[in-house]
Amino acid sequence: MPALQSISILDRAATPVAHVFQPRDVSGGVGLVVNSTGVSVGEERLTVSMRKAASKFRGKLSLAIPVVVNETINGVTRPSVVRTAYANIEVTFDETSSTQERTNIIGMLADALNPSKPLVHKCFVELEGVYGA
């Protein structure tokens, strides 16, 4: 069982930026780490969990990245979230699955998200629909 710990995740900017998430809380088996600039309204949040239900293990990874702007109203400036991007990954494994099976499917999922894979990249990044037979 992993302890709640810091994690650094690179984005895909022209010069990649490391987003460093620090431990915040564990509640109901869900670990929360945040990347904060000191203003909680703009925190980037990553949660991870794994639960067993009957003969299945169910895991979830969620990432929430807000876009924050400073608004000035009557001379008072305050941060405000204008939108938030969300990404979720859910996995389900049978209790009889092997470590290698789980390693393979996670590796395949990571590879499917590679920008060189147009089916997923064009849908998720370029917001295109799928067509064809």
Rosetta blueprint (number, residue, H / E / L):
1 M L
2 P L
3 A L
4 L L
5 Q L
6 S L
7 I E
8 S E
9 I E
10 L E
11 D L
12 R L
13 A L
14 A L
15 T L
16 P L
17 V L
18 A E
19 H E
20 V E
21 F E
22 Q E
23 P E
24 R E
25 D E
26 V E
27 S E
28 G L
29 G L
30 V E
31 G E
32 L E
33 V E
34 V E
35 N E
36 S L
37 T L
38 G L
39 V L
40 S H
41 V H
42 G H
43 E L
44 E E
45 R E
46 L E
47 T E
48 V E
49 S E
50 M E
51 R E
52 K E
53 A E
54 A L
55 S L
56 K E
57 F E
58 R E
59 G E
60 K E
61 L E
62 S E
63 L E
64 A E
65 I E
66 P E
67 V E
68 V E
69 V E
70 N E
71 E E
72 T E
73 I E
74 N L
75 G L
76 V E
77 T E
78 R E
79 P E
80 S E
81 V E
82 V E
83 R E
84 T E
85 A E
86 Y E
87 A E
88 N E
89 I E
90 E E
91 V E
92 T E
93 F E
94 D E
95 E L
96 T L
97 S L
98 S L
99 T H
100 Q H
101 E H
102 R H
103 T H
104 N H
105 I H
106 I H
107 G H
108 M H
109 L H
110 A H
111 D H
112 A H
113 L L
114 N L
115 P L
116 S L
117 K L
118 P H
119 L H
120 V H
121 H H
122 K H
123 C H
124 F H
125 V L
126 E L
127 L L
128 E L
129 G L
130 V L
131 Y L
132 G L
133 A L
